[in-house]
């Protein structure tokens, strides 16, 4: 370069240098703001996951309450005896239906002439599956008559399948494996749209968790079962941990069926219990790829799993009913407690009181529980899954050992929501595939499915169902999902208000109403045990003073209870709120005809037992007051769903914003 | 006495920073084994309020990486480096004003906006260019879909509000 040109070009050079500096500054700032957004997204997912697992734990803890109920039942002195006897004696034996009985069941269901919807004719043909897809896209329901018959046919088909299915890619071009769908019909429809319908040339394997959470679980089951009957060699199903009637009570599927099928709900639910227990437990592709819902344990024995009577496990969260009892259930001589125990066992899952369960039966149950509930971890070894409360964590060594033992190449499992819809771990030998996009909330995660050809190299396809026509920005998606996550977290805070206040006050001896952020984080974690980044979340949950200290009372300020009764003690309200879901499940079990109503006496007795089990000190008078006040029309029965729904924490300013 | 108090408060500050760093690290430490993927370390550093350039970030990572890079960063190496950076208040984010001026430099005719084409040109051809993914995300977040322009003043103020 000559010196003459340098003078002339100084100005533009300087200008472009300024532009570069400005660009770098904007790029730095933008990357920083994206990083902060990503941190918020991660925190939000942690909140959802922690709350989800805490709920699963609560579900399993509820088992100890049922055990407690049983104990009360066998003590002659107990106050609840009459009530419990009554409860168990009226156990509806009629639901224990034989094959012939079921056959009658659906022919008994009348289809009124006014029914405009879809009618199925059996044996099903492609035209029926197409018509079903069409009808469900238009949000039509299938009449109970056909649902019952479909379920009956499905059960007959599933019964003749082995516990572990063997598939070969040589019979079909490729096999598509889908993970959890959780009642999200849009995801299933999107998969079929992108990947084609199941057919002689298009083989699918659905890896469990078809139901719960989403609003279209029954439609998903109907579609899957219909395709299963039409293409038995091209559609395959593995059982998931949500194919379990006890779990369905908590996570919404029971409610969905009762809402959609009213008086026919119980028979549908009863048939599904059987179908669940007949679903295959695992699938092996080309003798190389093991596909099952949850995972494995160091004790997992595939040969043993092939040999068990899988239909014994109506629910995997409790040991099966001892053989000695079930064989007597037809009638004849019974011990006094026997039939009561047996009825309770068939509905509930006490974990300790199974004295008749042999060591072999216990082993069978553990084997099934582990493959449905376990999660992989990076750490070596195998340990109980304390977070979920069921199954175990298995390390890469456990995976290698099992793959080696059975000469397998990899393990495909589902069971955990992954942001990208799939994830590889254990050196690529374990694949998680999850097919419910927006699982926690709109925008929380993508869904994916996996395609395997004869080379057994996994090919992933990702997608995300979007309700809006205009694509939301990452920012908007995160903000919306985050709001929902924080709302559940605020509810958790409220449900533990007294404990939290006690914990905060330990750090605030002078009662200033303020504590340091550190102390606040420690106190919250010590009460909630959710293992969340409380410091990061702090400013979203409480007011932070200018000196950085936390005004701890402010997290309860915006909340109020939609409280239907005035005379109850404040701590009774909090307790009711906290155990809302547990109580709902208990009431649902008591309410055998699913009418949504239970008697005042049942309510009183349940609540007394429950509170004494939890060792909550609330005096009987308060419970009586509560019971009386709920029965507003004084007819002696209460609508518990309505009652419990009323115990909702709402955020004052949110309400204002909406109305 | 005053010296002692100063020392105490400095220690308290370090302790608080340690907790903050630990918490951010743990969010990305999926297996709870005190390591994170090296590709996520930038997000951790930036989410802690540091705005290093890509080059500076690269240097920071080089400092905490093991001698034979494993693809993972260990917490014990990350903590002292990050504590020092935060204590020395390095890589502070630009203020709103500075950011606004930067946009004004790029908006050579003082239109008050950048066209989508101008934005793409500067962000992908100058400085430390955006990847295609970064560019698409910025466009979907910032560019008015009808007029295909970025009103940077509005954009900055909404971003600042959202980040609180």
Interface residues (C-beta under 8 A of the other chain):
Chain A: X18 X19 X20 X21 X22 X23 X24 X25 X26 X27 X28 X29 X30 X31 X32 X33 X34 X35 X36 X38 X39 X42 X43 X46 X377 X378 X379 X470 X471 X473 X474 X475 X479 X517 X518 X521 X533 X534 X535 X536 X539
Chain B: X15 X16 X19 X20 X23 X24 X26 X27 X28 X30 X31 X33 X42 X43 X44 X45 X46 X47 X50 X51 X52 X53 X54 X93 X94 X98 X99 X101 X102 X103 X105 X106 X122 X123 X126 X127 X128 X129 X130 X134 X137 X138 X140 X141 X145 X159 X162 X163 X164
